Amino acid sequence: MALGIPKTGIGFVLLLSLLASLCGIAAAQGNDHSADDGQQAARAWEALIRAKGGREKLQSIRNYVMTRPLETALEVFPCSHWLFGYHIDLSKRLEVYDNDKKQLTLAGVHGTEKVLNENWETGEGCWYDQVPLFLETKWYRPIPLRVTREKVDKKISDVLEVRIGDLNLAYVYEPEEMLVREVRFISGGVMLQKYRFDKYVDVDGIKMPSLWGIGISASKFAEINNLTPVTFEFNVAYDPKIFKPPFVATTPDAWKINR
């Protein structure tokens, strides 16, 4: 049976007007909801920044050294990277990214040196080791998107999702303490990787985890039980020659200017 909807005349015009009004109301409601999500996320982000140590402290960081078992890394902002570590067989590993040349060099890989022409400024390399750990720096500030709530490890936690580069990051924290316990890397709704942090300590006025775990496969995302010790130093004096060839390092403290 055909419906009695007029195809022409005043009735059709009124119908179009009604539909347009309804669509406008729905769109406005959707925009309001999105705006509310953004405002709530922005407030939560500011609260996390304060609990971390404050924006002034975070933006004062120029570099940091991170030490974990079998690995020492120096990150010089905005985008230089030096890492000395060991493979599973305890052979030495050296990784250097020079911000000036935009080259990533892997030295000591099977006794050879390999140069990868990767521009981290357009990818994840520059912010990848800054934003998950520090929330934001002078060079990188994610866009807060939304806050949800879920049960993590039998505790009710807030999940703040932000946008940075081509990925979304989800920061999981307990609202009572506002310290991030988990960072999820998300692309297209799929979780690619997960960090877990625990036992926060004060480092020059900034709250940093002293235990860190990384989930590197989907089967291990549910639980990361093997948290390893991690320490941080900020704004260290380092030898700038470590970012220039030839790349030579035989000990984890080869970055130091007076070693």
C-alpha positions, 0 to 999 in steps of 0.5 A, a space after each residue: 500500500 502506498 503511503 499518503 505522502 504528497 510529492 508536490 505542493 505545500 504538503 511536500 514543502 512542509 514535510 521537507 521543512 519538518 525533516 530538515 528541522 529534525 535533522 538539525 536538532 539531531 545534529 545539534 544534539 550530536 555536536 553538543 554530546 561531542 563537545 561535552 565529551 571533549 570538555 570532560 576529556 580536557 578537564 581530565 587531562 588537566 587533572 592528570 597533568 597536575 597530578 604528574 607534576 604540572 605543565 611547567 615542570 613537564 615542559 622544562 624537560 629537555 632530555 631524559 635518560 631511562 635505564 631498564 634491565 639490559 637497556 639504557 636510552 637517552 632521549 634528547 627533545 625534540 627528536 634525537 635518540 640513543 640506545 645501548 642494550 643487549 640482545 637475548 644472547 647478550 651481544 651488544 646493540 646500539 641504536 642512534 637517531 640523529 635529528 639533524 640527518 633524519 636517519 636511524 642507525 642500527 650499529 652492532 647488528 651482526 657486526 654491521 652498521 645499518 642506516 634506515 632512512 626514517 623521518 620520525 618527525 612524520 611518524 611515531 618516533 619523535 613523540 612515541 617515547 615522550 607522550 606515553 611517559 610524560 603526557 605532554 612536553 613542550 613539543 607535543 601536546 595530544 588532543 583529549 577526545 573522551 573519557 570512559 569508565 571500565 573495570 581494570 584488575 578488579 578496580 574501577 578506572 577511568 580511560 582517557 582517550 587522546 589523539 596524537 599523530 596517526 594513533 589514539 592513546 588511551 590512558 587508564 588511571 584510578 580517579 582517586 590518585 590520577 596516576 596513569 597505570 596503563 597506556 594503550 596504543 590504538 589504530 582503527 579501533 585495534 590495540 597495537 601495544 600496551 604499557 603498564 606502569 606501577 610504583 610511582 616515585 618523585 623524580 625532580 618534582 615529576 611522578 614517574 613509574 619505577 616499574 614498567 611492563 610492555 605487551 607486545 602481542 595480542 595474546 599478552 594484552 590482557 595481563 602484563 605480569 612481568 614488570 621490570 625496574 626502570 629509573 629516570 634522570 632529567 636534563 642530563 649533560 651528555 656528549 653530543 658526539 654520540 649522535 655523529 658517526 662513527 657510532 662507537 659504544 661499548 658500555 651503557 654510560 657511553 652517552 656521558 660527557 665525562 665517562 
